[in-house]
Amino acid sequence: MLVSTVISNIQNTLQTTGIYRSTAFVLKGINEALKLTSYLTLYDERKGSLSITGSRNVTGLPVDSDDAPMITPLYVANSVSGNRVNPVRILDLELSNENWEGTISGADSDSYLVLNHVHELEVELVCSPIQNTGTVQLDLVGAYMPVDVLSTDDISFPEQYGEVLYYYGLFYAYVSIPGMVKECLDAYKEYVRLIGLMAQDSASRFPSSQGIKPVPVEFDYDGINRYDMDGRKDKAVQEVTQGA
Amino acid sequence: MKAGELIDEVGELLGEDFTYSPLWTKAEILLDLQVVVRMFGELTNIVDRCRTCLVDYTTGEVIVPDDFKGLYFGQYSQEFLDLVDLNETEFLAEAWIADGTGTPQGLTTWGSGDDAKVRVIPVPTTIEVPGGGGTGVASVLVSDGASVWTVTCSEGVLISTLAGATADAVQVVYGYGSYWDLGITTDGELTLTASSSTTASNLVLTDIAGDGREWAVTAELGGVLQTDLGQWGPGVCTGILVSESGVDTYQTFNQDEGIVVDVYATGVSTSPEHVGKLSDDYGMVQYGDQYLGEATLWYKGLPKDVHSLYTELEISVGLLPVIKHGLMSRLLAKDGDGQDKEKSKLLGHIFLSECFALQDTFGKRW
């Protein structure tokens, strides 16, 4: 999918390419959409690997060759044996391996948890036990956050959900225009509807209840907004009427 | 991304260039950003922390970090302790509240915010001596040209009192690439003036409370004095090493992005004997396991507070749109020409929806 096509579609809908609707401005909205959507749907799944040297239970997550950081692992396994490492609660680490922190053993890692998703550079993989026979090698399938795209790029985004970027880009533009609440709402509603489907798609690939799965954004604003808008309209009509 | 950069982006969206008669000033947006970042932390529950903390040797209370929100795992002297609620503490030790000493059996917690307490039960018999191994000094003597003042630190607040002794050598304070000489006026007000020195004194003051907390005295941009609470650990730390996430190469620590992975007593090692002391820590410290007589708390935390336009927002760029939605919601609600209540309400709703979705996805611990 060409980014330039998405930009053109947005600009055509906005019927302008002027200031705040320039290619650079719309591109910012698309990049924002890509990154936010990666957190809300975990759609950008890739395979990565990790080496843990020394008796370190806690380590950062890998970065892909294009500098895209992993934001959360979805499946973890020991590289050599292929044995799965299972997601657990922090207390389960203690129950399965007393005094687990800093304790090393010759066995593969069997449990992990992920902490601190607030920043891709601070998210931590905590696993236990840790091998003393060499470097722990893990293979992971994880959700990544894509890097910024350029208007000339051909991006990797699920084709069937291509309109996600279009609708968020529209929403981004409408936010910057005074008024236009209805247009904002319509664009965001469509964006949320589509990322809800994306999240369901991602979640359905991991049917067990283990690990992290995306939860669709629940956005229900129609009632309140229509009520308010109608109320304001009535009031305006009333004022005009009374004034007359 | 720094707070100022985010504010510029929001300004662009609102059509605000912050020049002539702005509808919103950067200062007021900064205050709203502070609130939104805290709300984001509360609503998403995705900030986790692990810290090694001192235990008060008289009360058994752990000195909790200031970004503490709720405990979910605690250790003392490398041993896991049961986390029990207040009503079950007597199963751990009868009359625990009377501060009897013994071998720690569990932890309990009460209070919230700055008043949150974590109590080791019973009070450990062996405890790290407060201040032991730290690099801080109790006070520093500064001359105003005529008199000499003693400068101490309490809860991060610098206190100057007339002393009448001989002044110490001029302290050089570092911050944001510049060096400042610490001085004092005849009224006892501490001052910073641009220094000709390019070597900082690394001034660290031990809290006068006697609980072992240490405060690094540094400068904000423009030469404004500030104190940072150091994460305390025994041993003298001579270097802090960081690694880019996922890249196992070390580099000298600098206050940009990146996470602190190892803090060693000396040199590079994979089996440190001590944890170190950080004056401004980023993220989770990854290697705080080799300690005795102290507690390690794994807890739900709050995002780093926003103090100035130059504060680094420790929030992923993928999550910053959520912050933007919340921030614009607040700005558009303000009285004035820029007010747009309907859009404010819509963006507020969007902010909440996104926060709840993030909490549902990432905030749980299975």
Interface residues (C-beta under 8 A of the other chain):
Chain A: Y20 F25 K28 E32 K35 L36 S38 Y39 L40 L42 L50 S51 T53 G54 S55 R56 N57 V58 T59 G60 L61 P62 V63 P69 M70 I71 T72 P87 V88 R89 I90 L91 E94 E98 N99 E101 G102 L113 L115 N116 H117 V118 H119 E120 L121 E122 V123 E124 M145 Y172 V175 S176 P178 G179 M180 V181 C184 L185 Y188 V192 Q210 I212 K213 P214 V215 P216 V217 E218 F219 Y221 I224 N225 D228 M229 R232
Chain B: E9 E12 L13 L14 G15 G41 T44 I46 V47 D48 R49 C50 Y72 F73 Q75 Q78 E79 F80 S243 E244 S245 G246 V247 D248 E257 G258 I259 V261 T270 S271 Y282 G283 M284 Q286 Y287 D289 Q290 W298 P303 E314 I315 S316 V317 G318 L319 P321 V322 M328 D340 E342 K343 K345 L346 L347 H349 I350 S353 E354 F356 A357 L358 D360 T361 F362 R365 W366
